[in-house]
């Protein structure tokens, strides 16, 4: 009988000392982890600054910019509240910081509307419009970069450093942010101040006494920049009250309270007086927090007007319409300077105008309630849309993040709902806060702890970045890949979504390079003066169609709204070229 064979087991090796890693590896790794996030922040903001400065250098004035630059110059030289009352002064004071460096020639006695004064400043006063516009745009570029730091900090508070970096990357590559952050306009500054206020109000859940006054100042800066941010005031006041109540529940000092010793005393008194008196004290403290935010906002608004003219004189260059009924009583009840109330009346008057809109090839008069959501779907990178939507779901679904949901979702939702009721379907600049808050919300996707969540987030951030880089430097006419990219935006949208007058200089270069000596017929939508850039052209709408021969050049917003003679001219012409995805050239 054969003996069974058993495997021979090697004796267990005695336990030795743990394996030693090479000396210095862990300190190097710690140093790398400490320095890598700041380095990535610098790189992201650096590329953003380069993209915006490059765009600012190459774009001619958009429709609104000459008005703001002329008003800022008037603030500097005359210290008077005369032009552009429909927008408060703070954003234009920011622009004035750059105008002061440019030191343009200015004739304060020049008559005309605010638009005419702006064109005279740029083209009729002996100034270099390229240099003046660059200096006027640089402060807005700087503020856009600072807003990027707020986006990072907001997202880091919610989802850690990696979430903050993802949010900053989405913000830094957002075409709408890059487009309007490189212009001397008010839309990006207002959005930046709103998101800053929301972030500070949330931080007040831990230290109300420190953060609520700062949140109120940021909210006041938003309201002192654009009146369209006024619907955020009651929202952030309510959130301030919520933050104070949360701070008191967690034992953190609230406005008017002390440290641990006072909290113990408050707890003893609450036990003696009962739950009802404790609830009353919490309600009073919450009301106090809301009042702090409101008072600070009003103080900033008054300070902005006083910075222009300490005597608050207001002599408008153009008539201010009267507003009656409930809206008129509301305007008069606000504790703001008279010039601010006049600006609100101008805004209400503008809302009553029968503006034309253009959406998905349809030209209409009036407004469509779904215009802004539809336009945002077209002009927001797909990666940002996907991550922002998933992050919004995550912040509601995860218990740890749920307390942050009102701060992250309510302000943009209320502002968007208010903007959707407006009568001016002119562009996503009226909802520029949406991509900014979406970038912060996108960071919350990491909280779902999916196995492949980090990889998916990185891939979508990369897709958004590639989409943005591909459209450089034509950020204004951007459309995402689902809608055909920037070359097809003019078929879907118009005005500041596509063509805001920014490519007049590029048109001049194209005509010199490819079409020298040809007869040019021009329909240009913008504030630039074609002759300044060497464009010699006539308006084809002023002569019979059979006399229009040569190049027909039409701004894409004018193409979208073409009727009558212009529509006939375009239909009987052959497309030959485009400039900046915003101006079309036809051969006749």
Protein Blocks (a to p, Z undefined) as FASTA:
>chain_A
ZZdddddddddddddddddddehklmmmmmmmmmmmmmmmmmmmmmmmmmmmmmmmmpcc
dfklmmmmmmmmmmmmnopafbhklbcfklmmmmmmmmmmnopaddfkbgcdfklmmmmm
mmmnopafklmmmmmmmmmmmmmmmmmmmmmmmmmmmnojklmmmmmmmmmmmmklmmmm
mpccfklmmmmmmmmmmmmmmmmmmmmmlmmmmmmmmmmmmmmmbmklmmmmmmmmmmmm
mmmmmmmmnopacehiacfklmmmmmmmmmmnojklmmmmmmmmmmmmmmmmmmmmmmmm
mmmmmmmmmnlpacdfbdcdddehjllmmmmmpccdfklmmmmmmmmmmmmpccdddeeh
iacehjdfklmmmmmmmmgcfklmmmmmmmmmmmmmpmklmmmmmmmmmmmmmmmmmmmm
pmbdfbjklmmmmmmmmmmmmmmmmmnopaklmmmmmmmmmmmmmmmmmmpcclklgccf
knopjmlmmmmmgcjllmgolammmmmmmmmmmmghiacddddddjbdfklnopacddfk
lpcfklmgcjddddfklmmmgghjlmmmmmmpccfbdehhlaccddZZ
